[in-house]
């Protein structure tokens, strides 16, 4: 089974590549500030020297004054260049950090097990003890868990590669507005019909395994979720998902 991008490998590579696109590369983008300052001070020395000659000053005096002027110009240009370069580095570093924050979405939980075909599960839920306990329970069942609280970005990523995912576990409590949450899930279901969805909520009265919320999810578990009810929820999700798709297929056969 192909897996989604891992935050510790592919995402960091993307960040490094995007940093290079911004022109920020620690090894190669630092200019030689001293050389640039030296080249910038040479015209100053030449101009001062010519002015001194035009003013009929002795050559020795013209050379001395030109040399002093070039030193002053050198240090002024060097100081200005160092200031500008440090400012550019800060700005570019901030851009790279923004890119890094945008890309690094997942907390990847894996555990060695002897399950032959573990599920690849996206857990969209708040950060907290309950989410971590839920991830641990899924790991105990032999599955691979990718946890995130970034609802929209995660769903867009799943929609882009639905074949990489076996299940979405979505915590409705993560969405402050219920209507917004419903709209998000309805859109996700229409764009990724091949991904089963198990809903979590602390506001429902009881677990719902009938599948009548099919438009947004295949089954619903009331929070907090313990291990035995989680297993029941997974079985109900799989059953309802397969039943719906089988019924859809049969309808297409009967009414092509």
C-alpha angles and dihedrals in degrees: 000000000000115000130214122252114296117226091224096055123016096028093053089049090052090051092051091048093048089049089057090050088055087054094250114130118149095208102045114018101069108106122216097259095183093054092048091050091050092051090048094052095052096074089049091055092047093050093047091048092052092047091052091050092049088051088056093244119158114269092239091054092046091051092049095048091045091051092050091047091050091051091051091047091047094055094042092051091044093051092047092046093050091050093049093045094050090049092051091049091053092049093046092046089053090051090051090049091051090051090048092051091049094051102038100079107137138078102203116212117187133160132183112257140151096240107133098210110021118189120247102227130189110207111197104188144120121283108259149098094288093053092048091049090049090051090049091052091051089049090051087057089056100255133131116242130202109188127194140153094206098103104182098039093048094049091048090053092050091047089054093054109018092157089069094060132073101182143008117210106195125190109211090198088071090071115073094201114052094204091053089050091051092050091049092052095044090054092046092051091051093049097040107031091155094066117084115223128213113191127210124198139162093202100063117093097226145353113290117210100157095093095229088132088062092132090069105015146357097233139358131221124197114231135273093053122201125198099261093049090046089057090049090050092051092050092048091048092052093044095049093044094052093042092053094048092046090051090047090051092048091051090052090051092049094043107027 
